Amino acid sequence: MVGAAVDAGVTRMITMGVDLEHSHRGLALARQHPEVFAGIGHYPTESSPPDLDAIRTLAADDRVVAIGEIGLDFEDKGGPARDVQTARLHDLFALAVDLDLPVSIHNRGGGTELAEAITAHPGLRGAMHYFALEWDWAERFVELGFYLSFAGLVTRPSRNALRDVVKRCPVDRLLLETDSPYGNAHNRMGVPNRPAYLLDTATLVAELRGISLDGLAKLERDNAFALFRKLA
């Protein structure tokens, strides 16, 4: 899978963790492949609280470039209560600032609380993972200094409002991702997503922004290196 991605021109990948087990596995993969880096995270719907000491220990590895995936999910009825998720998020944000690592933020129904939490942690930087909202929210997170990361969702013909966000996103705040094995592009519905398929999204984003694919590749590389500083 890594080799296919590199052959497709995807030369840096980050495998995000959603719990300690997945974070360990992602870090092991990053140690095996020079093109792969790791995020250490705790998904907001996990029933148990994040083990901050364990996350800190894993995050000390040179192959770790982010704290993520973390965030808020108020739409999953099986997740912890809002106040519990929010308190955990503050702890994880504080840890990220202390470690000088960016965060990858999952957001379902928690935009207001996320914006407030970001504001409460000066120095926090990161990306809004799998961004799917309209321009008013995009502008708010950009004003907070965050990047917007777009996946295959933008390729779906019904997503005109999201495509407008892609067009309006500041050039220095635009990122792309696959969210594989999820987040399929429209032309690959029904099959597991792969890092190599980032090109499906990139091709459309380049078209929407009126630039070449090579131009977008340079932009993405510059932005990724600026946010995830250990990628370079």
Residue frames relative to the residue before (quaternion, step in Angstrom):
aa qw qx qy qz dx dy dz
M 1.0000 0.0000 0.0000 0.0000 0.00 0.00 0.00
V 0.6572 0.4976 -0.3121 0.4723 3.58 0.96 -0.85
G 0.6538 0.5249 -0.3103 0.4481 3.57 0.94 -0.89
A 0.6463 0.5143 -0.3198 0.4643 3.59 0.99 -0.81
A 0.6364 0.5227 -0.3279 0.4629 3.57 1.04 -0.76
V 0.6551 0.5039 -0.3115 0.4690 3.58 0.90 -0.89
D 0.6433 0.5216 -0.3193 0.4607 3.58 0.98 -0.82
A 0.6783 0.4780 -0.2806 0.4824 3.58 1.14 -0.65
G 0.6085 -0.5819 0.3434 0.4162 3.59 1.29 -0.11
V 0.5326 0.5862 -0.4218 0.4415 3.58 1.28 0.19
T 0.0631 -0.8775 0.4752 -0.0125 3.56 0.03 1.31
R 0.7435 0.2230 -0.1884 0.6016 3.60 1.29 -0.04
M 0.0029 -0.7920 0.6096 -0.0338 3.57 -0.93 0.95
I 0.1561 -0.7600 0.6228 0.1007 3.55 -1.16 0.68
T 0.1780 -0.7649 0.6106 0.1019 3.55 -0.79 1.02
M 0.2418 -0.8084 0.5266 0.1035 3.55 -0.45 1.25
G 0.3434 -0.7400 0.5451 0.1931 3.56 -1.08 0.78
V 0.2316 -0.7720 0.5753 0.1393 3.56 -1.11 0.69
D 0.7593 0.0282 -0.0521 0.6481 3.56 1.35 -0.13
L 0.7165 -0.4503 0.2857 0.4497 3.60 -1.22 0.09
E 0.6287 0.5421 -0.3488 0.4350 3.60 0.95 -0.78
H 0.7036 0.4440 -0.2680 0.4857 3.57 0.82 -0.97
S 0.6148 0.5428 -0.3507 0.4521 3.58 1.06 -0.63
H 0.6260 0.5216 -0.3251 0.4801 3.59 1.03 -0.79
R 0.6762 0.4963 -0.2939 0.4583 3.58 0.89 -0.93
G 0.6530 0.5108 -0.3142 0.4626 3.56 0.99 -0.80
L 0.6522 0.5058 -0.3136 0.4696 3.56 1.00 -0.79
A 0.6203 0.5321 -0.3393 0.4658 3.60 1.04 -0.72
L 0.6452 0.5073 -0.3166 0.4755 3.58 1.02 -0.79
A 0.6488 0.5232 -0.3159 0.4534 3.57 0.99 -0.84
R 0.6488 0.5130 -0.3174 0.4639 3.58 1.07 -0.66
Q 0.6680 0.5080 -0.2893 0.4604 3.59 1.20 -0.49
H 0.7936 0.2404 -0.0906 0.5516 3.58 1.09 -0.73
P 0.4141 -0.7362 0.4729 0.2508 3.63 -0.61 1.03
E 0.6461 0.5270 -0.3265 0.4452 3.60 1.18 -0.42
V 0.6931 0.4723 -0.2549 0.4812 3.58 1.26 -0.35
F 0.0688 -0.7643 0.6408 0.0211 3.53 -1.08 0.88
A 0.3836 -0.7591 0.4942 0.1796 3.57 -1.22 0.39
G 0.1940 -0.7032 0.6649 0.1606 3.47 -1.39 0.46
I 0.2445 -0.7550 0.5921 0.1401 3.57 -1.06 0.76
G 0.1071 0.8578 -0.4878 0.1218 3.57 -0.40 1.16
H 0.2262 -0.7214 0.6366 0.1518 3.50 -1.45 -0.03
Y 0.3461 -0.7750 0.4953 0.1854 3.57 -0.33 1.28
P 0.5534 -0.6749 0.3688 0.3196 3.60 -0.84 0.90
T 0.6908 0.4753 -0.2986 0.4559 3.61 1.12 -0.46
E 0.3909 0.7047 -0.4969 0.3220 3.60 1.24 0.14
S 0.4603 -0.7028 0.4675 0.2749 3.58 -0.90 0.89
S 0.7083 0.4271 -0.2577 0.4995 3.57 1.04 -0.73
P 0.5327 -0.6242 0.4528 0.3486 3.60 -1.12 0.53
P 0.5870 -0.5713 0.4198 0.3909 3.61 -1.16 0.41
D 0.3582 -0.6885 0.5871 0.2302 3.55 -1.10 0.77
L 0.2530 -0.8282 0.4821 0.1329 3.55 0.10 1.32
D 0.6349 0.5260 -0.3372 0.4544 3.60 1.01 -0.72
A 0.6693 0.4885 -0.3013 0.4718 3.58 0.95 -0.84
I 0.6336 0.5193 -0.3280 0.4704 3.58 1.02 -0.79
R 0.6367 0.5284 -0.3202 0.4615 3.57 0.97 -0.86
T 0.6603 0.5126 -0.3118 0.4517 3.59 0.90 -0.89
L 0.6760 0.4755 -0.2972 0.4781 3.60 0.87 -0.90
A 0.6744 0.5285 -0.2968 0.4216 3.57 0.95 -0.88
A 0.5655 0.6041 -0.3861 0.4077 3.61 1.23 -0.26
D 0.5270 0.6427 -0.4101 0.3755 3.59 1.22 -0.31
D 0.5557 -0.6402 0.4221 0.3212 3.58 -1.01 0.81
R 0.6580 0.5187 -0.3116 0.4481 3.60 1.16 -0.49
V 0.5937 0.5556 -0.3690 0.4502 3.60 1.26 -0.07
V 0.1055 -0.8328 0.5434 0.0046 3.57 -0.71 1.13
A 0.8083 0.1542 -0.0648 0.5645 3.62 1.22 -0.17
I 0.3315 -0.6398 0.6378 0.2721 3.48 -1.43 0.23
G 0.4801 0.6491 -0.4595 0.3700 3.54 -0.39 1.20
E 0.5757 -0.0912 -0.8006 -0.1389 1.49 -2.25 0.82
I 0.0148 0.7690 -0.6380 0.0381 3.54 -0.97 0.94
G 0.2821 0.7862 -0.5264 0.1589 3.60 -1.21 0.12
L 0.5115 -0.5990 0.5071 0.3498 3.51 -1.22 -0.71
D 0.0029 -0.7763 0.6303 -0.0096 3.56 -1.04 0.82
F 0.0383 -0.8295 0.5561 -0.0341 3.54 -0.15 1.34
E 0.5926 0.5793 -0.3621 0.4268 3.59 1.27 0.09
D 0.6181 0.4968 -0.3408 0.5050 3.57 1.22 -0.39
K 0.3230 -0.7976 0.4801 0.1701 3.57 -0.31 1.26
G 0.6511 0.5299 -0.3210 0.4385 3.58 1.22 -0.30
G 0.5555 0.6398 -0.3750 0.3760 3.56 1.28 -0.09
P 0.6910 -0.4530 0.3508 0.4407 3.58 -1.29 0.09
A 0.6530 -0.5161 0.3857 0.3981 3.55 -1.28 0.39
R 0.6830 -0.5125 0.3379 0.3958 3.56 -1.21 0.54
D 0.6956 0.4771 -0.3010 0.4450 3.57 0.80 -0.94
V 0.6179 0.5341 -0.3413 0.4653 3.59 1.11 -0.64
Q 0.6600 0.4998 -0.3073 0.4693 3.58 0.88 -0.92
T 0.6722 0.5105 -0.3013 0.4437 3.57 0.90 -0.92
A 0.6484 0.5094 -0.3198 0.4667 3.59 0.96 -0.80
R 0.6442 0.5104 -0.3188 0.4722 3.58 0.98 -0.81
L 0.6424 0.5366 -0.3260 0.4394 3.55 0.98 -0.85
H 0.6266 0.5287 -0.3386 0.4617 3.58 0.97 -0.79
D 0.6400 0.5179 -0.3286 0.4629 3.60 0.97 -0.78
L 0.6862 0.4800 -0.2823 0.4680 3.58 0.94 -0.89
F 0.6148 0.5274 -0.3423 0.4761 3.59 1.06 -0.69
A 0.6546 0.5117 -0.3149 0.4588 3.57 0.91 -0.89
L 0.6384 0.5208 -0.3199 0.4678 3.56 1.02 -0.78
A 0.6512 0.5226 -0.3152 0.4511 3.59 0.94 -0.89
V 0.6479 0.5021 -0.3164 0.4776 3.58 0.97 -0.83
D 0.6543 0.5243 -0.3092 0.4488 3.56 0.94 -0.88
L 0.7269 0.4115 -0.2245 0.5019 3.58 1.05 -0.82
D 0.3438 -0.7529 0.4796 0.2916 3.60 1.32 -0.19
L 0.4627 0.6396 -0.4697 0.3953 3.55 0.91 1.00
P 0.4657 -0.6615 0.5010 0.3074 3.60 -1.06 0.66
V 0.3522 -0.7196 0.5581 0.2157 3.54 -1.29 0.37
S 0.2414 -0.7064 0.6414 0.1770 3.53 -1.31 0.51
I 0.1627 -0.8572 0.4884 0.0162 3.55 -0.36 1.33
H 0.2450 -0.7237 0.6367 0.1041 3.51 -0.97 1.09
N 0.0244 0.8126 -0.5797 0.0548 3.58 -0.85 0.97
R 0.1591 0.7303 -0.6553 0.1090 3.51 -0.81 1.11
G 0.8662 -0.0368 -0.0307 0.4973 3.51 -0.38 1.30
G 0.6738 0.5093 -0.2947 0.4470 3.58 1.23 0.20
G 0.2049 0.8414 -0.4863 0.1165 3.57 1.16 0.46
T 0.6744 0.4995 -0.3052 0.4501 3.59 0.83 -0.96
E 0.6870 0.4786 -0.2784 0.4706 3.56 0.88 -0.96
L 0.6260 0.5318 -0.3369 0.4602 3.59 1.05 -0.71
A 0.6549 0.5078 -0.3177 0.4608 3.57 0.89 -0.90
E 0.6520 0.5062 -0.3141 0.4691 3.58 0.99 -0.81
A 0.6667 0.5037 -0.3039 0.4577 3.58 0.97 -0.84
I 0.6217 0.5316 -0.3400 0.4640 3.58 1.00 -0.77
T 0.6606 0.5198 -0.2995 0.4514 3.56 0.93 -0.94
A 0.6700 0.5259 -0.2910 0.4357 3.57 1.09 -0.72
H 0.7371 0.3582 -0.2134 0.5317 3.59 1.26 -0.17
P 0.1923 -0.8065 0.5501 0.0996 3.61 0.19 1.23
G 0.7551 0.3454 -0.2785 0.4827 3.53 -0.97 0.91
L 0.5183 0.6305 -0.4239 0.3925 3.58 1.23 -0.22
R 0.0092 0.7793 -0.6263 0.0158 3.56 -0.99 0.84
G 0.2333 0.7963 -0.5356 0.1567 3.55 -1.15 0.44
A 0.4668 -0.6529 0.5280 0.2774 3.51 -1.38 -0.27
M 0.3817 -0.6613 0.5932 0.2552 3.52 -1.19 0.67
H 0.3099 -0.7995 0.4982 0.1287 3.51 -0.25 1.39
Y 0.8542 0.0422 -0.0508 0.5157 3.57 -1.12 0.82
F 0.0514 0.8471 -0.5274 0.0401 3.56 0.86 0.96
A 0.0004 0.8353 -0.5454 0.0697 3.57 -0.77 1.08
L 0.5577 0.6360 -0.3727 0.3815 3.59 1.27 0.13
E 0.6102 -0.5697 0.4126 0.3646 3.56 -1.33 0.11
W 0.7741 -0.4342 0.2200 0.4048 3.53 -1.35 0.27
D 0.6122 0.5641 -0.3863 0.3973 3.62 0.93 -0.68
W 0.6751 0.4569 -0.2878 0.5027 3.59 1.03 -0.75
A 0.6093 0.5532 -0.3522 0.4458 3.57 1.00 -0.76
E 0.6677 0.5060 -0.2964 0.4586 3.56 0.88 -0.96
R 0.6402 0.5386 -0.3287 0.4383 3.57 0.99 -0.80
F 0.7067 0.4468 -0.2750 0.4747 3.59 0.87 -0.90
V 0.6027 0.5369 -0.3568 0.4703 3.59 1.08 -0.62
E 0.6525 0.5140 -0.3148 0.4594 3.59 0.97 -0.83
L 0.6502 0.4875 -0.3074 0.4950 3.59 1.22 -0.45
G 0.5973 -0.6101 0.3355 0.3981 3.57 1.31 0.11
F 0.5375 0.6555 -0.3891 0.3605 3.57 1.25 0.11
Y 0.4488 -0.6448 0.5548 0.2739 3.50 -1.36 0.44
L 0.2967 -0.7135 0.6018 0.2015 3.56 -1.28 0.46
S 0.1322 -0.8107 0.5690 0.0389 3.56 -0.68 1.11
F 0.1574 -0.8227 0.5455 0.0278 3.55 -0.58 1.23
A 0.1829 -0.7814 0.5916 0.0773 3.54 -1.04 0.87
G 0.8118 -0.3128 0.2014 0.4501 3.57 -1.31 -0.29
L 0.4653 0.6948 -0.4344 0.3347 3.58 1.23 -0.32
V 0.6498 0.5458 -0.3229 0.4190 3.58 1.00 -0.78
T 0.6247 0.5541 -0.3445 0.4289 3.61 1.18 -0.40
R 0.5610 0.6116 -0.3975 0.3914 3.59 1.20 -0.26
P 0.5497 -0.6865 0.3638 0.3070 3.61 -0.67 1.11
S 0.6610 0.5322 -0.3153 0.4247 3.60 1.09 -0.60
R 0.6401 0.5846 -0.3104 0.3901 3.59 1.22 -0.37
N 0.0535 0.8458 -0.5269 0.0649 3.57 0.77 1.04
A 0.6468 0.5175 -0.3320 0.4512 3.61 0.95 -0.79
L 0.6558 0.4959 -0.3139 0.4747 3.58 1.00 -0.76
R 0.6232 0.5254 -0.3423 0.4673 3.57 1.03 -0.69
D 0.6092 0.5385 -0.3489 0.4659 3.58 1.08 -0.65
V 0.6222 0.5277 -0.3383 0.4690 3.59 1.04 -0.75
V 0.6292 0.5356 -0.3316 0.4553 3.59 0.97 -0.84
K 0.6645 0.5051 -0.3029 0.4600 3.57 0.96 -0.84
R 0.7576 0.4155 -0.2005 0.4618 3.58 0.96 -0.89
C 0.4840 0.6837 -0.4354 0.3298 3.59 1.21 -0.33
P 0.5110 -0.6403 0.4666 0.3335 3.63 -0.84 0.87
V 0.5957 -0.6254 0.3748 0.3369 3.55 -0.96 0.89
D 0.7332 0.4176 -0.2352 0.4824 3.57 1.06 -0.66
R 0.6814 0.4383 -0.2980 0.5047 3.59 1.24 0.36
L 0.5371 0.6434 -0.3790 0.3924 3.59 1.28 0.23
L 0.0487 0.7769 -0.6253 0.0550 3.56 -0.88 1.04
L 0.2367 -0.7453 0.6044 0.1525 3.55 -1.29 0.44
E 0.0066 -0.7816 0.6236 -0.0087 3.55 -1.20 0.59
T 0.4061 -0.6830 0.5280 0.2999 3.57 -1.28 0.07
D 0.1760 -0.7697 0.5716 0.2233 3.59 0.97 -0.89
S 0.2329 0.8009 -0.5224 0.1770 3.58 1.13 0.58
P 0.5400 -0.1201 -0.8303 -0.0677 1.53 -2.18 1.28
Y 0.5671 0.5678 -0.3953 0.4470 3.61 1.24 0.31
G 0.6896 0.5432 -0.3054 0.3688 3.57 -1.22 -0.41
N 0.1684 0.8476 -0.4923 0.1042 3.57 1.15 0.60
A 0.4663 -0.6094 0.5614 0.3099 3.50 -1.25 0.57
H 0.6899 -0.5166 0.3159 0.3967 3.57 -1.20 0.57
N 0.7249 0.4525 -0.2564 0.4518 3.58 0.93 -0.84
R 0.7231 0.3804 -0.2482 0.5204 3.60 1.25 0.05
M 0.2411 0.7795 -0.5377 0.2123 3.57 1.11 0.59
G 0.7809 0.3431 -0.2478 0.4594 3.54 -1.00 0.85
V 0.7107 0.3453 -0.2553 0.5572 3.58 1.28 -0.01
P 0.5842 -0.5803 0.4120 0.3902 3.61 -1.06 0.57
N 0.4451 -0.6884 0.5041 0.2716 3.56 -0.94 0.86
R 0.1346 -0.7826 0.6057 0.0506 3.57 -1.21 0.57
P 0.6234 -0.5542 0.3806 0.3993 3.64 -1.09 0.53
A 0.6105 0.5701 -0.3550 0.4198 3.60 1.04 -0.70
Y 0.6473 0.5484 -0.3184 0.4229 3.58 1.13 -0.61
L 0.3558 0.7283 -0.4997 0.3055 3.59 1.24 0.17
L 0.5873 0.6061 -0.3610 0.3968 3.56 1.14 -0.65
D 0.5688 0.5846 -0.3876 0.4294 3.61 1.13 -0.52
T 0.6933 0.4501 -0.2624 0.4979 3.56 0.91 -0.94
A 0.6513 0.5408 -0.3196 0.4258 3.57 0.91 -0.93
T 0.6343 0.5469 -0.3376 0.4297 3.58 0.96 -0.82
L 0.6847 0.4628 -0.2868 0.4845 3.57 0.93 -0.87
V 0.6482 0.5216 -0.3314 0.4448 3.60 0.90 -0.86
A 0.6289 0.5222 -0.3370 0.4670 3.61 0.98 -0.78
E 0.6503 0.5130 -0.3080 0.4682 3.56 0.99 -0.84
L 0.6637 0.5133 -0.3057 0.4501 3.59 0.90 -0.92
R 0.7443 0.4013 -0.2154 0.4884 3.57 1.00 -0.79
G 0.4504 -0.7326 0.4216 0.2876 3.58 1.30 -0.01
I 0.5741 0.5497 -0.4022 0.4544 3.57 1.05 0.78
S 0.5952 -0.5620 0.4269 0.3843 3.55 -1.27 0.25
L 0.6246 -0.5251 0.4125 0.4049 3.55 -1.26 0.34
D 0.6259 0.5232 -0.3347 0.4717 3.59 1.05 -0.70
G 0.6426 0.5192 -0.3207 0.4634 3.57 1.01 -0.78
L 0.6496 0.4996 -0.3127 0.4802 3.56 1.01 -0.79
A 0.6229 0.5487 -0.3426 0.4400 3.58 1.00 -0.79
K 0.6583 0.4933 -0.3131 0.4745 3.60 0.96 -0.80
L 0.6333 0.5341 -0.3220 0.4583 3.56 0.99 -0.87
E 0.6764 0.4995 -0.2893 0.4575 3.57 0.90 -0.97
R 0.6377 0.5252 -0.3245 0.4605 3.56 0.97 -0.84
D 0.6651 0.5052 -0.3038 0.4585 3.58 0.89 -0.94
N 0.6864 0.4824 -0.2891 0.4609 3.58 0.90 -0.91
A 0.6504 0.5133 -0.3212 0.4587 3.59 0.93 -0.85
F 0.6733 0.4867 -0.2968 0.4708 3.59 0.94 -0.84
A 0.6357 0.5310 -0.3336 0.4501 3.58 1.09 -0.67
L 0.7269 0.4138 -0.2465 0.4895 3.58 0.98 -0.80
F 0.7700 0.2473 -0.1264 0.5745 3.56 0.79 -1.06
R 0.1843 -0.8757 0.4341 0.1040 3.54 0.51 1.27
K 0.6602 0.5169 -0.3131 0.4459 3.59 1.12 -0.56
L 0.4786 0.6629 -0.4410 0.3702 3.61 1.27 0.03
A 0.6402 0.5842 -0.3270 0.3768 3.57 1.00 -0.85
